[in-house]
Amino acid sequence: MAAAIDQEALSGALRELGLLYGARAPLADTIADARDEAEAIRAYIERERPHLLACYDLKTLVELVRAARGEQGPAFEQYSPKA
């Protein structure tokens, strides 16, 4: 059975790295056949950002996206003034 892919988190990581902008197809369509997150990232890069493969190793790009996914925190900072 395929591992569940958190499309929202993956989308956020790709967006954070500037890789989601201008995609020709929705992310869900691009990664529909992926068995796991790494395969989903590879499929996305190969289909939507193949020009990156001229300069970067695919494994490195997958690791970069996965790292960005893991480091995502809140979209805003919470401010709590001390009374």
C-alpha positions in Angstrom: 0.0 0.0 0.0 1.3 3.5 -0.9 2.2 5.8 1.9 -0.1 8.8 2.3 1.4 12.0 0.8 0.6 15.2 2.6 -0.2 17.3 -0.5 -0.7 20.5 1.5 2.7 20.2 3.2 4.4 19.3 0.0 2.7 22.2 -1.8 3.9 24.6 1.0 7.5 23.4 0.7 7.5 23.8 -3.1 5.9 27.2 -2.7 8.5 28.2 -0.1 11.3 27.3 -2.5 9.6 29.1 -5.4 9.0 25.9 -7.3 5.2 25.9 -7.4 4.7 29.1 -9.2 3.7 28.7 -12.9 3.1 24.9 -12.8 1.3 23.7 -15.9 -0.8 21.1 -14.0 -2.3 21.0 -10.5 0.1 19.3 -8.0 -2.5 16.6 -7.2 -2.5 15.6 -10.9 1.3 15.6 -11.2 1.9 13.4 -8.2 -1.2 11.2 -8.5 0.7 8.0 -9.3 3.5 8.5 -6.7 4.0 5.7 -4.2 5.6 8.0 -1.6 6.7 11.6 -1.0 10.1 11.2 -2.6 8.6 9.8 -5.7 6.0 12.6 -5.8 8.8 15.2 -5.6 10.8 13.5 -8.3 7.7 13.4 -10.5 7.0 17.1 -9.9 10.5 18.2 -10.7 10.8 16.0 -13.8 7.5 17.3 -15.2 7.4 20.9 -14.0 11.0 21.9 -13.5 13.2 19.7 -15.7 15.6 22.6 -16.4 16.8 22.2 -12.8 18.2 18.8 -13.7 20.9 20.5 -15.9 22.4 22.0 -12.8 21.3 19.9 -9.8 21.2 16.2 -9.0 17.6 14.9 -8.6 18.4 13.3 -5.3 19.7 16.6 -3.9 16.5 18.4 -5.1 14.3 15.9 -3.4 16.3 16.3 -0.2 16.0 20.1 -0.5 12.2 20.0 -0.8 11.9 17.4 2.0 14.0 19.7 4.2 11.8 22.7 3.4 8.8 20.6 4.2 10.2 19.6 7.6 11.2 23.2 8.5 7.8 24.8 7.9 6.5 26.5 10.9 3.6 28.8 11.3 2.9 31.3 8.5 3.1 34.1 11.0 4.8 35.0 14.2 2.8 35.2 17.3 3.4 38.3 19.4 2.7 38.1 23.1 3.5 41.3 24.9 4.6 40.9 28.5 2.3 42.7 30.9 
